[in-house]
Amino acid sequence: MAEASDYRLDVVSSAEEASVESDARPWIGIHFECCGVYARVYRRREERQYLGRCPSCGRALRVLVRADGVKAKVFRARPA
């Protein structure tokens, strides 16, 4: 099985600030190019990363959250 670092992420679209309920779970949309599928990847509020897997092949994905990050909500995950 591939490691989480085996993906390169590209921003697909930049979403404007959306009104989100304060108790909603944070998520990003990922288009997994390995299998051509889309999935939402959620994170726990107390963590500074998103952990997910391709729903078809199970390849792992990890996206770190930084203070100077982007506001985009949709990304394309391309196998490295």
N, CA, C and O atoms as CSV, one atom per row, in Angstrom:
chain,resi,resn,atom,element,x,y,z
A,1,MET,N,N,0.842,-1.177,0.000
A,1,MET,CA,C,0.000,0.000,0.000
A,1,MET,C,C,0.888,1.241,0.000
A,1,MET,O,O,1.940,1.256,0.639
A,2,ALA,N,N,0.474,2.258,-0.702
A,2,ALA,CA,C,1.243,3.487,-0.829
A,2,ALA,C,C,1.204,4.287,0.462
A,2,ALA,O,O,0.246,4.207,1.231
A,3,GLU,N,N,2.250,5.051,0.687
A,3,GLU,CA,C,2.322,5.924,1.854
A,3,GLU,C,C,1.586,7.216,1.577
A,3,GLU,O,O,1.312,7.551,0.425
A,4,ALA,N,N,1.263,7.947,2.644
A,4,ALA,CA,C,0.536,9.209,2.517
A,4,ALA,C,C,1.322,10.226,1.710
A,4,ALA,O,O,0.726,11.101,1.082
A,5,SER,N,N,2.645,10.134,1.710
A,5,SER,CA,C,3.465,11.099,0.992
A,5,SER,C,C,3.531,10.808,-0.510
A,5,SER,O,O,4.234,11.515,-1.233
A,6,ASP,N,N,2.832,9.805,-0.989
A,6,ASP,CA,C,2.866,9.441,-2.395
A,6,ASP,C,C,1.901,10.244,-3.253
A,6,ASP,O,O,1.668,9.890,-4.409
A,7,TYR,N,N,1.338,11.313,-2.713
A,7,TYR,CA,C,0.436,12.179,-3.461
A,7,TYR,C,C,1.023,13.575,-3.560
A,7,TYR,O,O,1.744,14.026,-2.670
A,8,ARG,N,N,0.708,14.246,-4.647
A,8,ARG,CA,C,0.951,15.675,-4.778
A,8,ARG,C,C,-0.411,16.325,-4.869
A,8,ARG,O,O,-1.278,15.835,-5.593
A,9,LEU,N,N,-0.620,17.412,-4.156
A,9,LEU,CA,C,-1.920,18.084,-4.158
A,9,LEU,C,C,-1.869,19.333,-5.007
A,9,LEU,O,O,-0.905,20.096,-4.943
A,10,ASP,N,N,-2.898,19.543,-5.800
A,10,ASP,CA,C,-3.076,20.761,-6.581
A,10,ASP,C,C,-4.400,21.379,-6.172
A,10,ASP,O,O,-5.385,20.669,-5.973
A,11,VAL,N,N,-4.427,22.700,-6.047
A,11,VAL,CA,C,-5.682,23.380,-5.764
A,11,VAL,C,C,-6.517,23.361,-7.036
A,11,VAL,O,O,-6.040,23.776,-8.093
A,12,VAL,N,N,-7.747,22.889,-6.950
A,12,VAL,CA,C,-8.635,22.833,-8.100
A,12,VAL,C,C,-9.453,24.108,-8.182
A,12,VAL,O,O,-9.548,24.716,-9.248
A,13,SER,N,N,-10.038,24.517,-7.081
A,13,SER,CA,C,-10.810,25.750,-7.064
A,13,SER,C,C,-10.689,26.385,-5.703
A,13,SER,O,O,-10.550,25.696,-4.693
A,14,SER,N,N,-10.741,27.689,-5.679
A,14,SER,CA,C,-10.654,28.412,-4.431
A,14,SER,C,C,-12.055,28.799,-4.006
A,14,SER,O,O,-12.740,29.545,-4.705
A,15,ALA,N,N,-12.475,28.299,-2.874
A,15,ALA,CA,C,-13.815,28.605,-2.379
A,15,ALA,C,C,-13.767,29.860,-1.519
A,15,ALA,O,O,-12.838,30.062,-0.738
A,16,GLU,N,N,-14.784,30.696,-1.678
A,16,GLU,CA,C,-14.880,31.860,-0.815
A,16,GLU,C,C,-15.298,31.401,0.566
A,16,GLU,O,O,-15.735,30.265,0.751
A,17,GLU,N,N,-15.161,32.288,1.529
A,17,GLU,CA,C,-15.565,31.955,2.884
A,17,GLU,C,C,-17.020,31.519,2.888
A,17,GLU,O,O,-17.907,32.301,2.546
A,18,ALA,N,N,-17.264,30.300,3.266
A,18,ALA,CA,C,-18.625,29.781,3.320
A,18,ALA,C,C,-19.132,29.901,4.750
A,18,ALA,O,O,-18.367,29.768,5.705
A,19,SER,N,N,-20.400,30.147,4.882
A,19,SER,CA,C,-20.955,30.191,6.226
A,19,SER,C,C,-21.154,28.759,6.701
A,19,SER,O,O,-21.966,28.014,6.153
A,20,VAL,N,N,-20.414,28.396,7.707
A,20,VAL,CA,C,-20.430,27.042,8.234
A,20,VAL,C,C,-20.840,27.116,9.698
A,20,VAL,O,O,-20.384,27.985,10.440
A,21,GLU,N,N,-21.696,26.205,10.097
A,21,GLU,CA,C,-22.089,26.164,11.494
A,21,GLU,C,C,-20.869,25.879,12.356
A,21,GLU,O,O,-19.973,25.140,11.951
A,22,SER,N,N,-20.839,26.470,13.549
A,22,SER,CA,C,-19.673,26.342,14.407
A,22,SER,C,C,-19.416,24.908,14.856
A,22,SER,O,O,-18.280,24.565,15.183
A,23,ASP,N,N,-20.446,24.065,14.878
A,23,ASP,CA,C,-20.240,22.693,15.306
A,23,ASP,C,C,-20.044,21.727,14.134
A,23,ASP,O,O,-19.923,20.521,14.348
A,24,ALA,N,N,-20.010,22.229,12.926
A,24,ALA,CA,C,-19.808,21.373,11.751
A,24,ALA,C,C,-18.355,20.886,11.713
A,24,ALA,O,O,-17.428,21.602,12.092
A,25,ARG,N,N,-18.187,19.649,11.244
A,25,ARG,CA,C,-16.826,19.107,11.118
A,25,ARG,C,C,-16.130,19.719,9.920
A,25,ARG,O,O,-16.701,19.757,8.830
A,26,PRO,N,N,-14.893,20.205,10.100
A,26,PRO,CA,C,-14.142,20.759,8.967
A,26,PRO,C,C,-13.833,19.656,7.947
A,26,PRO,O,O,-13.545,18.519,8.321
A,27,TRP,N,N,-13.897,20.006,6.645
A,27,TRP,CA,C,-13.621,19.036,5.585
A,27,TRP,C,C,-13.005,19.734,4.388
A,27,TRP,O,O,-13.120,20.948,4.223
A,28,ILE,N,N,-12.344,18.932,3.553
A,28,ILE,CA,C,-11.872,19.379,2.246
A,28,ILE,C,C,-12.307,18.325,1.235
A,28,ILE,O,O,-12.456,17.151,1.576
A,29,GLY,N,N,-12.507,18.748,-0.001
A,29,GLY,CA,C,-12.861,17.830,-1.072
A,29,GLY,C,C,-11.603,17.409,-1.811
A,29,GLY,O,O,-10.769,18.249,-2.148
A,30,ILE,N,N,-11.463,16.138,-2.061
A,30,ILE,CA,C,-10.292,15.603,-2.758
A,30,ILE,C,C,-10.750,14.816,-3.977
A,30,ILE,O,O,-11.589,13.921,-3.871
A,31,HIS,N,N,-10.190,15.158,-5.143
A,31,HIS,CA,C,-10.388,14.343,-6.340
A,31,HIS,C,C,-9.158,13.453,-6.451
A,31,HIS,O,O,-8.064,13.937,-6.741
A,32,PHE,N,N,-9.331,12.156,-6.221
A,32,PHE,CA,C,-8.226,11.198,-6.281
A,32,PHE,C,C,-8.025,10.785,-7.735
A,32,PHE,O,O,-8.832,10.040,-8.292
A,33,GLU,N,N,-6.946,11.271,-8.349
A,33,GLU,CA,C,-6.684,10.961,-9.761
A,33,GLU,C,C,-6.319,9.503,-9.984
A,33,GLU,O,O,-6.465,9.001,-11.098
A,34,CYS,N,N,-5.849,8.812,-8.955
A,34,CYS,CA,C,-5.461,7.409,-9.120
A,34,CYS,C,C,-6.643,6.566,-9.598
A,34,CYS,O,O,-6.459,5.640,-10.389
A,35,CYS,N,N,-7.855,6.876,-9.126
A,35,CYS,CA,C,-9.046,6.098,-9.480
A,35,CYS,C,C,-10.167,6.949,-10.058
A,35,CYS,O,O,-11.232,6.434,-10.396
A,36,GLY,N,N,-9.925,8.267,-10.174
A,36,GLY,CA,C,-10.928,9.147,-10.752
A,36,GLY,C,C,-12.162,9.319,-9.880
A,36,GLY,O,O,-13.269,9.454,-10.401
A,37,VAL,N,N,-11.990,9.317,-8.563
A,37,VAL,CA,C,-13.120,9.466,-7.651
A,37,VAL,C,C,-12.926,10.682,-6.749
A,37,VAL,O,O,-11.808,11.151,-6.536
A,38,TYR,N,N,-14.047,11.176,-6.227
A,38,TYR,CA,C,-14.053,12.330,-5.330
A,38,TYR,C,C,-14.522,11.878,-3.957
A,38,TYR,O,O,-15.393,11.017,-3.835
A,39,ALA,N,N,-13.930,12.472,-2.922
A,39,ALA,CA,C,-14.374,12.177,-1.557
A,39,ALA,C,C,-14.110,13.383,-0.678
A,39,ALA,O,O,-13.188,14.160,-0.927
A,40,ARG,N,N,-14.922,13.530,0.342
A,40,ARG,CA,C,-14.652,14.517,1.376
A,40,ARG,C,C,-13.745,13.876,2.407
A,40,ARG,O,O,-13.919,12.716,2.783
A,41,VAL,N,N,-12.769,14.658,2.857
A,41,VAL,CA,C,-11.858,14.195,3.901
A,41,VAL,C,C,-12.080,15.116,5.092
A,41,VAL,O,O,-11.923,16.332,4.987
A,42,TYR,N,N,-12.440,14.533,6.211
A,42,TYR,CA,C,-12.755,15.294,7.416
A,42,TYR,C,C,-11.569,15.302,8.373
A,42,TYR,O,O,-10.698,14.435,8.303
A,43,ARG,N,N,-11.545,16.292,9.269
A,43,ARG,CA,C,-10.530,16.307,10.319
A,43,ARG,C,C,-11.216,16.512,11.659
A,43,ARG,O,O,-12.322,17.046,11.742
A,44,ARG,N,N,-10.536,16.076,12.694
A,44,ARG,CA,C,-11.010,16.346,14.048
A,44,ARG,C,C,-10.616,17.768,14.403
A,44,ARG,O,O,-9.542,18.231,14.019
A,45,ARG,N,N,-11.467,18.455,15.123
A,45,ARG,CA,C,-11.211,19.855,15.464
A,45,ARG,C,C,-9.875,20.072,16.163
A,45,ARG,O,O,-9.211,21.081,15.925
A,46,GLU,N,N,-9.478,19.148,17.015
A,46,GLU,CA,C,-8.249,19.338,17.786
A,46,GLU,C,C,-6.984,19.004,17.003
A,46,GLU,O,O,-5.882,19.240,17.499
A,47,GLU,N,N,-7.110,18.471,15.816
A,47,GLU,CA,C,-5.934,18.099,15.016
A,47,GLU,C,C,-5.633,19.137,13.958
A,47,GLU,O,O,-6.519,19.884,13.545
A,48,ARG,N,N,-4.395,19.189,13.519
A,48,ARG,CA,C,-3.948,20.128,12.495
A,48,ARG,C,C,-3.630,19.397,11.193
A,48,ARG,O,O,-2.707,19.774,10.472
A,49,GLN,N,N,-4.398,18.350,10.899
A,49,GLN,CA,C,-4.198,17.604,9.660
A,49,GLN,C,C,-5.478,16.895,9.253
A,49,GLN,O,O,-6.338,16.595,10.081
A,50,TYR,N,N,-5.581,16.639,7.967
A,50,TYR,CA,C,-6.674,15.843,7.412
A,50,TYR,C,C,-6.087,14.491,7.041
A,50,TYR,O,O,-5.050,14.430,6.381
A,51,LEU,N,N,-6.726,13.417,7.449
A,51,LEU,CA,C,-6.291,12.073,7.107
A,51,LEU,C,C,-7.416,11.385,6.354
A,51,LEU,O,O,-8.563,11.387,6.800
A,52,GLY,N,N,-7.087,10.798,5.215
A,52,GLY,CA,C,-8.108,10.124,4.427
A,52,GLY,C,C,-7.509,9.050,3.550
A,52,GLY,O,O,-6.298,8.827,3.549
A,53,ARG,N,N,-8.380,8.383,2.801
A,53,ARG,CA,C,-7.970,7.333,1.865
A,53,ARG,C,C,-8.821,7.423,0.613
A,53,ARG,O,O,-9.972,7.856,0.661
A,54,CYS,N,N,-8.250,7.015,-0.499
A,54,CYS,CA,C,-9.012,6.901,-1.728
A,54,CYS,C,C,-10.100,5.857,-1.496
A,54,CYS,O,O,-9.797,4.750,-1.051
A,55,PRO,N,N,-11.363,6.184,-1.788
A,55,PRO,CA,C,-12.435,5.219,-1.537
A,55,PRO,C,C,-12.369,3.975,-2.423
A,55,PRO,O,O,-12.999,2.965,-2.107
A,56,SER,N,N,-11.621,4.028,-3.520
A,56,SER,CA,C,-11.534,2.865,-4.411
A,56,SER,C,C,-10.343,1.966,-4.108
A,56,SER,O,O,-10.511,0.763,-3.907
A,57,CYS,N,N,-9.134,2.540,-4.072
A,57,CYS,CA,C,-7.938,1.709,-3.900
A,57,CYS,C,C,-7.351,1.751,-2.490
A,57,CYS,O,O,-6.501,0.926,-2.154
A,58,GLY,N,N,-7.790,2.698,-1.660
A,58,GLY,CA,C,-7.324,2.761,-0.282
A,58,GLY,C,C,-6.017,3.491,-0.068
A,58,GLY,O,O,-5.486,3.486,1.043
A,59,ARG,N,N,-5.480,4.124,-1.110
A,59,ARG,CA,C,-4.225,4.861,-0.973
A,59,ARG,C,C,-4.404,5.972,0.062
A,59,ARG,O,O,-5.386,6.713,0.016
A,60,ALA,N,N,-3.455,6.088,0.992
A,60,ALA,CA,C,-3.553,7.036,2.102
A,60,ALA,C,C,-3.208,8.456,1.671
A,60,ALA,O,O,-2.425,8.677,0.747
A,61,LEU,N,N,-3.823,9.420,2.374
A,61,LEU,CA,C,-3.603,10.837,2.103
A,61,LEU,C,C,-3.514,11.575,3.432
A,61,LEU,O,O,-4.310,11.326,4.337
A,62,ARG,N,N,-2.544,12.484,3.551
A,62,ARG,CA,C,-2.422,13.332,4.730
A,62,ARG,C,C,-2.173,14.757,4.263
A,62,ARG,O,O,-1.248,15.010,3.492
A,63,VAL,N,N,-2.998,15.689,4.731
A,63,VAL,CA,C,-2.865,17.097,4.380
A,63,VAL,C,C,-2.701,17.872,5.680
A,63,VAL,O,O,-3.585,17.852,6.536
A,64,LEU,N,N,-1.565,18.555,5.827
A,64,LEU,CA,C,-1.297,19.335,7.029
A,64,LEU,C,C,-1.958,20.697,6.935
A,64,LEU,O,O,-2.061,21.264,5.847
A,65,VAL,N,N,-2.409,21.231,8.067
A,65,VAL,CA,C,-3.028,22.544,8.146
A,65,VAL,C,C,-2.012,23.503,8.754
A,65,VAL,O,O,-1.490,23.269,9.844
A,66,ARG,N,N,-1.740,24.589,8.030
A,66,ARG,CA,C,-0.800,25.594,8.524
A,66,ARG,C,C,-1.508,26.934,8.638
A,66,ARG,O,O,-2.519,27.177,7.979
A,67,ALA,N,N,-0.971,27.787,9.473
A,67,ALA,CA,C,-1.567,29.113,9.675
A,67,ALA,C,C,-1.563,29.928,8.384
A,67,ALA,O,O,-2.481,30.717,8.160
A,68,ASP,N,N,-0.559,29.758,7.537
A,68,ASP,CA,C,-0.464,30.524,6.283
A,68,ASP,C,C,-0.974,29.721,5.085
A,68,ASP,O,O,-0.571,29.985,3.952
A,69,GLY,N,N,-1.851,28.751,5.321
A,69,GLY,CA,C,-2.376,27.896,4.259
A,69,GLY,C,C,-3.351,28.617,3.346
A,69,GLY,O,O,-3.521,29.833,3.432
A,70,VAL,N,N,-3.987,27.853,2.471
A,70,VAL,CA,C,-4.940,28.393,1.505
A,70,VAL,C,C,-6.360,28.218,2.008
A,70,VAL,O,O,-6.616,27.392,2.884
A,71,LYS,N,N,-7.285,28.993,1.457
A,71,LYS,CA,C,-8.690,28.899,1.839
A,71,LYS,C,C,-9.470,27.964,0.921
A,71,LYS,O,O,-10.686,27.834,1.064
A,72,ALA,N,N,-8.796,27.319,-0.007
A,72,ALA,CA,C,-9.462,26.424,-0.952
A,72,ALA,C,C,-10.083,25.239,-0.224
A,72,ALA,O,O,-9.577,24.803,0.809
A,73,LYS,N,N,-11.174,24.725,-0.764
A,73,LYS,CA,C,-11.861,23.578,-0.186
A,73,LYS,C,C,-11.753,22.328,-1.052
A,73,LYS,O,O,-12.069,21.232,-0.590
A,74,VAL,N,N,-11.307,22.475,-2.314
A,74,VAL,CA,C,-11.243,21.326,-3.229
A,74,VAL,C,C,-9.833,21.202,-3.780
A,74,VAL,O,O,-9.245,22.181,-4.238
A,75,PHE,N,N,-9.295,19.984,-3.732
A,75,PHE,CA,C,-7.942,19.714,-4.199
A,75,PHE,C,C,-7.943,18.485,-5.091
A,75,PHE,O,O,-8.854,17.659,-5.042
A,76,ARG,N,N,-6.907,18.384,-5.904
A,76,ARG,CA,C,-6.708,17.206,-6.750
A,76,ARG,C,C,-5.491,16.475,-6.198
A,76,ARG,O,O,-4.420,17.069,-6.079
A,77,ALA,N,N,-5.639,15.195,-5.857
A,77,ALA,CA,C,-4.529,14.380,-5.351
A,77,ALA,C,C,-3.992,13.535,-6.490
A,77,ALA,O,O,-4.680,12.654,-7.006
A,78,ARG,N,N,-2.775,13.809,-6.870
A,78,ARG,CA,C,-2.126,13.123,-7.994
A,78,ARG,C,C,-1.021,12.221,-7.458
A,78,ARG,O,O,-0.164,12.700,-6.715
A,79,PRO,N,N,-1.006,10.927,-7.805
A,79,PRO,CA,C,0.076,10.056,-7.344
A,79,PRO,C,C,1.426,10.613,-7.794
A,79,PRO,O,O,1.577,11.040,-8.939
A,80,ALA,N,N,2.390,10.608,-6.903
A,80,ALA,CA,C,3.735,11.142,-7.201
A,80,ALA,C,C,4.526,10.195,-8.053
A,80,ALA,O,O,5.672,10.484,-8.396
